[in-house]
């Protein structure tokens, strides 16, 4: 296998640029060459920013030549999802009618990565309104997974995941309110982290009103990469303070070191009763067994302690989000949405009773009880190994088949909604390729202990290896 720069990790690329072994322009040109070779098949990067990226790379090289202090991502090519503001670009969010919403200012994530020296190569695809688990829309079209032309790359950060898995960039931005970092990572064989609520600042200057309350509490920004080390690098860079986000919390990125006399305890969630009734498919169950064995081999203690489970938290996601969604988002989706998002939303509402104000308020209040239960559990057992989905990677269009299929898939993906309700960090990490498709798990940890999740993911990665980059499989 060749040692083309596009194959390198972000960590290696940043170190090589800092050490003057390569230039930022060389790194960018290699990634642009890879994009030219594969993106026509994938449709992952939907906005080509190569011109401004070359200018940024040249500025990065000039800074190296001057001996300037360099950021953690200095010269590293990255992508940004099309649902956050980037100065001079449209925040389309996958919607035809949003093509003229041009950002005049950067969102915090873009500003932070730029400050860290990242070179933004392009913007990546997302489903309309970033509200499907399959990445396709009428504005940009369908994004394909490099693993399979018929299986989903996930959503809503499907463009980000597909581009990283194929080697276009080593690092990409995503966001997660119901699995939109973790699920694409699962579908494309990547590492990706959903940080704790309050860890990474977020705000879109183009927004005309604040998001609904549960969206504010559950939506977070996070990086996807081919290696856990690169996820850590991207997270550190994007987590810097931005005063525009009042929810941002100045918590340290590294918590207290675990006691050397006691291994870190890990609980494994496999029971259907804790997963909204979903039964694990054999390949998913094997992935959890393999990941647990990797952790045990690395010195972690696998325990039988039963967690508070994800079932009630998954239900709360719908009880909190859907009443707000009907008022805040549904009218705009009905006006501007494509057929796919309207169908997906219709099937979702077919499974949800009409809410009343009292039930909604009770659900918001009950969230505190669940968070308390989980906080107490994680104080005793700091890490939880869980499935991302109880099924292997879905075929395209899985979320617009029928109302019954929609109800089933949300049971199968229960952990993806439960974790945002709880405000906890969760790290997706691949475990193997099974029947030509990636397989993986997630590590859930205490709030603001992303460091524990990352370290455990590295232990799994050390045994499983890195699955990507790969060429499109057709």
Secondary structure, DSSP 8 states (H G I E B T S, - for coil): ----GGGS-HHHHHHHHHTTSS-HHHHHHHHHHHHHHHHHHH--EEEE-HHHHHHHHHHHHHHHHHT----TTTT-EEEEETTS--TTSB--TT-GGGTT-B-SS--HHHHHHHHTT-EEEEEE---GGG--SS-EETTTEE--BTTBSSB---SSSHHHHHHHHTTS-SEEEEEESSSTTHHHHHHHT-EEEE--TTTS----TT-SS---HHHHHH-EEEEEESSHHHHHHHHHHHTS--TT-TT-----SS-----TTS--EEEE---GGGTTT----HHHHHHHHHHHHHHHHTT-EEE------SHHHHHHHHHHHHHHHHHHTHHHHHHH--HHHHHHHHHHHHTS----HHHHHHHHHHHHHHHHHHHHHHHHS-EEEE-S-SSS--BTTGGGS-HHHHHHHHHHTHHHHHHHHHT--EEEEEEEEETTEEEEEEEEESTT-HHHHHHHHHHHHHHH----------
